Amino acid sequence: MGRYLNPNNNKYQNFLKEKYVVDKSMLLNNILGKIEQNKRFLCCSRPRRFGKSVTAHMLAAYFSKGADSRAIFEPLKCVKDKVFLTNLNHYDTIFMDIQAQFVKAKDQGADPNKMLQENAVRELKKAYPGWIQGDENLSEALAVINAETGNEFVIIFDEWDYPIRELAGNSRERLDYIEFLRMMFKNAEAQDYVRLAYLTGILPMVRSKGQSAVNNFDEYTMTDPRVSVRKRVCGSGLSAAAAMFAAAGDRRGVEMEPGRRHGDHPDPGEALSEFAERLLRRDSARGDQLREKDEGAHLRDRVCGKVMKIKCP
Protein backbone atom coordinates (compact mmCIF):
# COMPACT_ATOMS: atom_id res chain seq x y z
CA MET A 1 0.00 0.00 0.00
CA GLY A 2 1.40 3.37 -1.00
CA ARG A 3 0.50 6.91 -1.97
CA TYR A 4 0.62 6.21 -5.69
CA LEU A 5 0.93 2.43 -6.03
CA ASN A 6 -1.95 0.39 -4.63
CA PRO A 7 -3.66 3.12 -2.60
CA ASN A 8 -6.18 2.22 0.10
CA ASN A 9 -9.92 2.84 -0.16
CA ASN A 10 -10.15 5.61 2.46
CA LYS A 11 -11.16 8.40 0.07
CA TYR A 12 -14.03 6.44 -1.43
CA GLN A 13 -15.06 5.08 1.96
CA ASN A 14 -15.23 8.63 3.35
CA PHE A 15 -17.33 9.72 0.39
CA LEU A 16 -19.86 6.97 1.11
CA LYS A 17 -20.25 8.30 4.65
CA GLU A 18 -21.64 11.61 3.42
CA LYS A 19 -25.35 12.28 3.82
CA TYR A 20 -25.99 12.72 0.11
CA VAL A 21 -24.43 10.04 -2.09
CA VAL A 22 -25.08 9.04 -5.70
CA ASP A 23 -24.30 5.36 -6.22
CA LYS A 24 -22.20 5.11 -9.39
CA SER A 25 -20.93 1.59 -8.72
CA MET A 26 -22.72 0.10 -11.75
CA LEU A 27 -20.07 1.85 -13.81
CA LEU A 28 -17.68 -0.86 -12.61
CA ASN A 29 -19.71 -3.56 -14.38
CA ASN A 30 -19.73 -1.41 -17.51
CA ILE A 31 -15.95 -0.96 -17.40
CA LEU A 32 -15.33 -4.66 -16.75
CA GLY A 33 -17.36 -5.39 -19.86
CA LYS A 34 -15.19 -2.98 -21.84
CA ILE A 35 -12.04 -4.68 -20.60
CA GLU A 36 -13.38 -8.04 -21.73
CA GLN A 37 -13.84 -6.47 -25.19
CA ASN A 38 -10.19 -5.34 -25.08
CA LYS A 39 -11.25 -1.69 -24.74
CA ARG A 40 -8.84 -0.89 -21.94
CA PHE A 41 -8.09 2.77 -22.64
CA LEU A 42 -10.96 4.94 -21.39
CA CYS A 43 -11.37 8.66 -20.79
CA CYS A 44 -14.19 10.44 -18.97
CA SER A 45 -14.62 14.08 -20.06
CA ARG A 46 -17.09 16.16 -18.08
CA PRO A 47 -17.49 19.67 -16.67
CA ARG A 48 -16.38 20.33 -13.13
CA ARG A 49 -18.53 19.10 -10.24
CA PHE A 50 -19.87 16.07 -12.13
CA GLY A 51 -18.14 13.48 -9.95
CA LYS A 52 -15.08 12.61 -12.02
CA SER A 53 -12.71 12.38 -9.05
CA VAL A 54 -15.17 10.39 -6.94
CA THR A 55 -15.47 7.89 -9.78
CA ALA A 56 -11.68 7.69 -10.06
CA HIS A 57 -11.40 6.97 -6.33
CA MET A 58 -14.11 4.32 -6.67
CA LEU A 59 -12.08 2.59 -9.38
CA ALA A 60 -8.98 2.72 -7.20
CA ALA A 61 -10.91 1.24 -4.27
CA TYR A 62 -12.18 -1.55 -6.50
CA PHE A 63 -9.01 -2.56 -8.36
CA SER A 64 -6.20 -1.75 -5.90
CA LYS A 65 -4.32 -4.59 -4.21
CA GLY A 66 -3.76 -2.18 -1.34
CA ALA A 67 -7.42 -2.27 -0.32
CA ASP A 68 -9.97 -4.78 0.91
CA SER A 69 -13.20 -3.32 -0.44
CA ARG A 70 -15.62 -6.26 -0.46
CA ALA A 71 -17.60 -4.83 2.47
CA ILE A 72 -17.72 -1.38 0.86
CA PHE A 73 -19.28 -2.58 -2.39
CA GLU A 74 -21.57 -5.17 -0.86
CA PRO A 75 -24.53 -2.77 -0.26
CA LEU A 76 -24.06 -0.83 -3.52
CA LYS A 77 -25.93 -1.34 -6.80
CA CYS A 78 -23.07 -2.94 -8.73
CA VAL A 79 -23.70 -6.52 -9.84
CA LYS A 80 -21.51 -8.86 -7.77
CA ASP A 81 -21.12 -11.57 -10.39
CA LYS A 82 -18.13 -13.84 -10.95
CA VAL A 83 -16.30 -11.29 -13.11
CA PHE A 84 -16.80 -8.56 -10.50
CA LEU A 85 -15.53 -10.68 -7.61
CA THR A 86 -12.58 -12.04 -9.61
CA ASN A 87 -11.28 -8.55 -10.38
CA LEU A 88 -11.99 -7.05 -6.95
CA ASN A 89 -8.70 -5.79 -5.41
CA HIS A 90 -6.76 -7.95 -7.83
CA TYR A 91 -4.48 -5.53 -9.68
CA ASP A 92 -1.51 -3.31 -9.02
CA THR A 93 -3.06 0.13 -9.32
CA ILE A 94 -1.35 3.46 -9.93
CA PHE A 95 -3.42 6.51 -9.03
CA MET A 96 -2.21 10.03 -9.70
CA ASP A 97 -3.83 13.44 -9.49
CA ILE A 98 -1.98 15.14 -12.35
CA GLN A 99 -3.02 18.62 -11.30
CA ALA A 100 -1.73 18.06 -7.76
CA GLN A 101 1.58 16.74 -9.12
CA PHE A 102 2.13 19.77 -11.34
CA VAL A 103 1.15 22.25 -8.64
CA LYS A 104 3.45 20.56 -6.12
CA ALA A 105 6.34 20.53 -8.58
CA LYS A 106 5.87 24.23 -9.25
CA ASP A 107 5.97 24.99 -5.53
CA GLN A 108 9.18 22.99 -5.20
CA GLY A 109 10.79 24.31 -8.37
CA ALA A 110 10.98 20.76 -9.75
CA ASP A 111 10.36 19.21 -13.15
CA PRO A 112 6.74 17.96 -12.87
CA ASN A 113 7.05 15.17 -15.43
CA LYS A 114 10.22 13.84 -13.83
CA MET A 115 8.78 14.15 -10.33
CA LEU A 116 5.53 12.29 -10.98
CA GLN A 117 7.40 9.42 -12.62
CA GLU A 118 9.96 9.25 -9.82
CA ASN A 119 7.16 9.13 -7.23
CA ALA A 120 5.58 6.11 -8.89
CA VAL A 121 8.84 4.31 -9.75
CA ARG A 122 10.08 4.71 -6.16
CA GLU A 123 7.10 2.72 -4.90
CA LEU A 124 7.42 0.18 -7.72
CA LYS A 125 11.01 -0.42 -6.64
CA LYS A 126 9.82 -1.22 -3.11
CA ALA A 127 7.20 -3.61 -4.45
CA TYR A 128 9.49 -5.24 -7.04
CA PRO A 129 13.06 -4.82 -5.72
CA GLY A 130 14.42 -7.64 -7.85
CA TRP A 131 13.62 -6.01 -11.16
CA ILE A 132 13.38 -2.23 -10.67
CA GLN A 133 16.54 -0.21 -10.05
CA GLY A 134 14.83 3.14 -9.55
CA ASP A 135 16.32 5.06 -12.48
CA GLU A 136 13.80 3.84 -15.05
CA ASN A 137 11.01 5.99 -16.42
CA LEU A 138 7.52 4.84 -15.50
CA SER A 139 6.60 3.13 -18.76
CA GLU A 140 9.89 1.23 -18.81
CA ALA A 141 9.44 0.09 -15.21
CA LEU A 142 5.93 -1.21 -15.94
CA ALA A 143 7.14 -3.02 -19.05
CA VAL A 144 9.96 -4.71 -17.11
CA ILE A 145 7.63 -5.87 -14.35
CA ASN A 146 5.13 -7.19 -16.86
CA ALA A 147 7.83 -9.06 -18.77
CA GLU A 148 9.20 -10.66 -15.59
CA THR A 149 5.95 -11.42 -13.76
CA GLY A 150 3.11 -11.13 -16.24
CA ASN A 151 1.39 -8.64 -13.91
CA GLU A 152 -0.89 -6.05 -15.46
CA PHE A 153 -1.57 -2.58 -14.09
CA VAL A 154 -4.59 -0.35 -13.65
CA ILE A 155 -3.53 3.25 -14.26
CA ILE A 156 -5.81 6.09 -13.15
CA PHE A 157 -4.92 9.70 -13.93
CA ASP A 158 -7.32 12.24 -12.42
CA GLU A 159 -7.31 15.68 -14.09
CA TRP A 160 -5.13 14.29 -16.87
CA ASP A 161 -5.69 17.38 -19.05
CA TYR A 162 -4.46 19.95 -16.52
CA PRO A 163 -1.13 20.57 -18.34
CA ILE A 164 -2.93 20.70 -21.70
CA ARG A 165 -5.39 23.38 -20.66
CA GLU A 166 -3.30 25.38 -18.17
CA LEU A 167 0.20 25.54 -19.66
CA ALA A 168 1.27 27.59 -22.65
CA GLY A 169 1.28 25.63 -25.88
CA ASN A 170 5.05 25.91 -26.36
CA SER A 171 6.05 25.37 -22.72
CA ARG A 172 8.64 22.66 -22.07
CA GLU A 173 6.57 21.10 -19.27
CA ARG A 174 3.54 20.76 -21.56
CA LEU A 175 5.53 19.24 -24.42
CA ASP A 176 7.29 16.82 -22.06
CA TYR A 177 3.94 15.79 -20.60
CA ILE A 178 2.60 14.96 -24.07
CA GLU A 179 5.67 12.78 -24.68
CA PHE A 180 5.13 11.14 -21.29
CA LEU A 181 1.55 10.23 -22.26
CA ARG A 182 2.76 8.88 -25.58
CA MET A 183 5.36 6.69 -23.87
CA MET A 184 2.83 5.47 -21.31
CA PHE A 185 -0.06 4.58 -23.57
CA LYS A 186 1.01 4.52 -27.24
CA ASN A 187 4.07 2.26 -27.11
CA ALA A 188 3.70 -1.38 -28.14
CA GLU A 189 4.40 -2.71 -24.63
CA ALA A 190 1.47 -0.74 -23.18
CA GLN A 191 -0.85 -3.33 -24.69
CA ASP A 192 0.79 -5.86 -22.38
CA TYR A 193 1.15 -3.99 -19.08
CA VAL A 194 -2.11 -1.99 -19.12
CA ARG A 195 -5.12 -3.81 -17.72
CA LEU A 196 -7.05 -0.55 -17.61
CA ALA A 197 -6.05 3.06 -18.24
CA TYR A 198 -8.69 5.50 -17.01
CA LEU A 199 -8.32 9.25 -17.43
CA THR A 200 -10.60 11.98 -16.15
CA GLY A 201 -10.57 15.50 -17.52
CA ILE A 202 -12.59 18.59 -18.31
CA LEU A 203 -11.86 19.31 -21.95
CA PRO A 204 -13.19 17.03 -24.68
CA MET A 205 -10.42 15.26 -26.56
CA VAL A 206 -9.33 16.44 -29.98
CA ARG A 207 -7.61 14.14 -32.43
CA SER A 208 -4.76 16.43 -33.40
CA LYS A 209 -1.60 18.05 -32.16
CA GLY A 210 -1.18 17.95 -28.36
CA GLN A 211 -3.81 15.36 -27.56
CA SER A 212 -2.78 12.90 -30.27
CA ALA A 213 -0.85 11.13 -27.52
CA VAL A 214 -4.18 9.81 -26.22
CA ASN A 215 -6.10 9.29 -29.45
CA ASN A 216 -6.25 5.55 -28.77
CA PHE A 217 -8.65 6.17 -25.87
CA ASP A 218 -12.40 5.65 -26.02
CA GLU A 219 -13.92 8.85 -24.70
CA TYR A 220 -17.13 9.15 -22.69
CA THR A 221 -18.70 12.58 -22.63
CA MET A 222 -22.15 13.90 -21.76
CA THR A 223 -22.75 14.74 -25.43
CA ASP A 224 -22.34 11.12 -26.49
CA PRO A 225 -25.47 9.32 -27.74
CA ARG A 226 -24.94 6.76 -24.97
CA VAL A 227 -25.63 9.42 -22.33
CA SER A 228 -28.86 7.71 -21.30
CA VAL A 229 -26.89 4.60 -20.37
CA ARG A 230 -24.30 6.60 -18.47
CA LYS A 231 -26.96 8.45 -16.53
CA ARG A 232 -28.14 5.12 -15.19
CA VAL A 233 -24.70 3.82 -14.25
CA CYS A 234 -22.95 7.10 -13.41
CA GLY A 235 -25.73 9.05 -11.74
CA SER A 236 -25.19 12.17 -13.82
CA GLY A 237 -28.80 13.30 -14.13
CA LEU A 238 -31.09 15.15 -11.78
CA SER A 239 -33.20 12.01 -11.49
CA ALA A 240 -30.22 10.42 -9.73
CA ALA A 241 -29.98 13.48 -7.52
CA ALA A 242 -33.62 13.06 -6.57
CA ALA A 243 -32.95 9.44 -5.63
CA MET A 244 -29.99 10.61 -3.57
CA PHE A 245 -32.19 13.00 -1.59
CA ALA A 246 -34.78 10.29 -1.06
CA ALA A 247 -32.19 7.81 0.18
CA ALA A 248 -31.00 10.39 2.69
CA GLY A 249 -34.55 10.89 3.94
CA ASP A 250 -34.70 14.44 2.59
CA ARG A 251 -38.13 15.27 1.18
CA ARG A 252 -37.21 18.67 -0.17
CA GLY A 253 -36.57 17.29 -3.63
CA VAL A 254 -34.21 18.82 -6.16
CA GLU A 255 -34.54 22.58 -6.40
CA MET A 256 -34.36 23.44 -10.07
CA GLU A 257 -34.89 27.17 -9.57
CA PRO A 258 -36.80 29.16 -6.95
CA GLY A 259 -40.34 27.85 -6.61
CA ARG A 260 -39.79 24.79 -8.82
CA ARG A 261 -39.06 21.27 -7.63
CA HIS A 262 -37.95 18.01 -9.18
CA GLY A 263 -41.49 16.80 -9.81
CA ASP A 264 -42.48 19.96 -11.67
CA HIS A 265 -40.63 18.87 -14.80
CA PRO A 266 -41.46 15.66 -16.71
CA ASP A 267 -37.82 14.61 -16.92
CA PRO A 268 -35.32 16.88 -15.13
CA GLY A 269 -32.55 14.39 -15.92
CA GLU A 270 -33.03 15.14 -19.59
CA ALA A 271 -32.97 18.86 -18.85
CA LEU A 272 -29.55 18.49 -17.24
CA SER A 273 -28.27 16.34 -20.11
CA GLU A 274 -29.36 18.95 -22.64
CA PHE A 275 -27.68 21.67 -20.60
CA ALA A 276 -24.44 19.69 -20.32
CA GLU A 277 -24.53 18.98 -24.04
CA ARG A 278 -24.80 22.69 -24.85
CA LEU A 279 -22.06 23.44 -22.34
CA LEU A 280 -19.54 20.97 -23.74
CA ARG A 281 -20.33 21.77 -27.36
CA ARG A 282 -19.77 25.44 -26.65
CA ASP A 283 -16.49 24.65 -24.91
CA SER A 284 -15.36 22.37 -27.72
CA ALA A 285 -16.25 24.95 -30.38
CA ARG A 286 -14.37 27.61 -28.46
CA GLY A 287 -11.31 25.38 -28.35
CA ASP A 288 -11.49 24.79 -32.10
CA GLN A 289 -11.68 28.55 -32.70
CA LEU A 290 -8.61 29.15 -30.56
CA ARG A 291 -6.63 26.49 -32.40
CA GLU A 292 -7.62 27.92 -35.79
CA LYS A 293 -6.42 31.32 -34.65
CA ASP A 294 -3.19 30.04 -33.13
CA GLU A 295 -2.20 26.38 -32.83
CA GLY A 296 0.02 27.28 -29.92
CA ALA A 297 -2.66 29.24 -28.09
CA HIS A 298 -3.11 28.72 -24.39
CA LEU A 299 -6.40 26.84 -24.25
CA ARG A 300 -8.24 27.41 -20.99
CA ASP A 301 -11.53 26.11 -19.76
CA ARG A 302 -13.65 29.23 -19.28
CA VAL A 303 -17.05 27.60 -19.77
CA CYS A 304 -16.97 24.36 -17.81
CA GLY A 305 -15.05 25.98 -14.98
CA LYS A 306 -17.88 28.31 -14.03
CA VAL A 307 -20.62 27.49 -11.58
CA MET A 308 -23.70 27.90 -13.71
CA LYS A 309 -27.32 27.84 -12.66
CA ILE A 310 -29.32 25.10 -14.33
CA LYS A 311 -32.81 26.15 -15.38
CA CYS A 312 -35.64 24.06 -16.72
CA PRO A 313 -36.42 24.77 -20.38
Residue pairs with C-beta under 8 A, 6 or more apart in sequence:
1 7
1 8
1 66
1 67
2 66
2 123
2 126
2 127
3 119
3 123
4 94
4 95
4 96
4 119
4 120
4 123
5 66
5 92
5 93
5 94
5 120
5 123
5 124
5 127
6 64
6 65
6 66
6 67
6 92
6 93
6 127
7 60
7 64
7 66
7 67
7 93
7 95
8 64
8 66
8 67
9 60
9 61
9 64
9 67
9 68
9 69
9 72
11 57
11 60
11 61
12 54
12 57
12 58
12 60
12 61
12 69
12 72
13 61
13 72
15 21
15 54
15 57
16 72
19 248
19 250
20 244
20 245
20 248
20 250
21 244
21 247
21 248
22 51
22 235
22 240
22 241
22 243
22 244
23 76
23 77
23 235
24 51
24 54
24 55
24 58
24 233
24 234
24 235
25 58
25 73
25 76
25 77
25 78
26 77
26 78
26 79
26 232
26 233
27 55
27 58
27 233
27 234
28 58
28 59
28 62
28 73
28 78
28 84
29 78
29 79
29 81
29 84
29 233
30 229
30 233
31 42
31 59
31 196
31 198
32 83
32 84
32 87
34 40
34 42
34 218
35 195
35 196
36 83
39 218
40 194
40 195
40 196
40 197
41 185
41 194
41 197
41 214
41 216
41 217
41 218
42 196
42 197
42 198
42 199
42 217
42 218
42 219
42 220
43 160
43 198
43 199
43 200
43 201
43 205
43 214
43 217
43 218
43 219
43 220
44 52
44 55
44 198
44 199
44 200
44 201
44 219
44 220
44 221
45 200
45 201
45 202
45 203
45 204
45 205
45 219
45 220
45 221
45 280
46 52
46 200
46 202
46 221
46 222
46 236
46 276
46 280
47 202
47 222
47 276
47 279
47 280
47 283
47 303
47 304
47 305
48 202
48 304
48 305
49 307
50 222
50 236
50 276
51 234
51 235
51 236
52 158
52 200
52 201
53 97
53 158
53 159
53 200
55 200
55 234
56 95
56 156
56 158
56 198
56 200
57 95
59 154
59 156
59 196
59 198
60 67
60 93
60 95
60 154
60 156
61 67
61 69
61 72
62 69
62 73
62 87
62 88
62 89
63 87
63 89
63 90
63 91
63 93
63 154
63 195
63 196
64 89
64 91
64 93
64 95
64 154
65 89
65 90
65 91
65 92
65 93
66 93
67 89
68 89
69 88
69 89
70 88
70 89
73 80
73 88
74 80
78 84
91 151
91 152
91 153
91 154
91 195
91 196
92 127
92 151
92 152
92 153
92 154
93 153
93 154
93 155
93 156
94 120
94 153
94 154
94 155
94 156
95 156
95 158
96 116
96 119
96 120
96 156
96 157
96 158
97 158
97 159
98 116
98 157
98 158
98 159
98 160
98 161
98 162
98 163
99 158
99 159
99 162
100 159
101 112
101 115
101 116
101 119
102 112
102 162
102 163
102 166
102 173
104 112
104 115
105 111
105 112
105 115
105 116
106 112
108 115
111 173
111 176
112 163
112 173
112 177
113 173
113 176
113 177
113 180
116 138
117 137
117 138
117 180
120 138
120 141
121 132
121 134
121 136
121 137
121 138
121 141
122 134
124 132
124 141
124 142
124 145
125 132
125 133
125 134
125 141
128 145
128 148
128 149
130 148
131 144
131 145
131 148
131 149
132 141
132 144
132 145
136 144
137 183
138 180
138 183
138 184
139 183
139 184
139 187
139 189
139 190
142 153
142 189
142 193
143 187
143 189
143 192
143 193
145 151
145 153
145 193
146 152
146 153
146 189
146 192
146 193
147 192
151 193
152 192
152 193
152 194
152 195
153 193
153 194
153 195
154 195
154 196
154 197
154 198
155 184
155 194
155 196
155 197
155 198
156 197
156 198
156 199
157 197
157 198
157 199
157 200
158 200
159 200
159 201
159 202
160 181
160 199
160 200
160 201
160 214
161 199
161 201
161 202
161 203
161 211
162 201
163 173
163 174
163 177
164 174
164 177
164 178
164 201
164 203
164 210
164 211
164 299
165 202
165 203
165 299
165 300
165 301
166 300
167 173
167 174
167 177
167 298
168 174
168 296
168 298
169 210
169 294
169 295
169 296
169 297
169 298
169 299
170 296
174 210
178 210
178 211
178 213
179 213
181 213
181 214
182 213
184 190
184 197
185 194
185 197
185 213
185 214
185 216
185 217
186 213
186 216
190 197
197 217
199 214
199 217
202 301
202 304
202 305
203 283
203 284
203 287
203 299
203 301
203 304
204 219
204 221
204 223
204 280
204 283
204 284
204 287
205 211
205 214
205 215
205 217
205 219
206 284
206 287
206 288
206 291
207 215
208 291
209 291
209 295
220 226
220 230
221 280
222 230
222 236
222 273
222 276
222 277
222 280
223 276
223 277
223 280
223 281
224 230
227 236
227 273
227 277
228 273
230 236
231 237
231 239
231 240
231 269
231 273
235 241
235 244
236 272
236 273
236 276
237 268
237 269
237 270
237 272
237 273
238 254
238 256
238 262
238 268
238 269
238 271
238 272
238 310
239 267
239 268
239 269
240 269
241 254
241 262
242 253
242 254
242 262
242 268
245 251
245 252
245 253
245 254
252 261
253 261
253 262
253 263
254 261
254 262
254 268
255 261
256 262
256 264
256 265
256 268
256 271
256 310
256 311
256 312
257 309
257 310
257 311
257 312
260 312
262 268
264 312
265 271
265 312
268 312
271 310
271 312
271 313
272 310
274 313
275 310
279 303
279 304
279 308
280 304
282 303
283 301
283 302
283 303
283 304
286 302
286 303
287 299
290 297
290 299
291 297
291 299
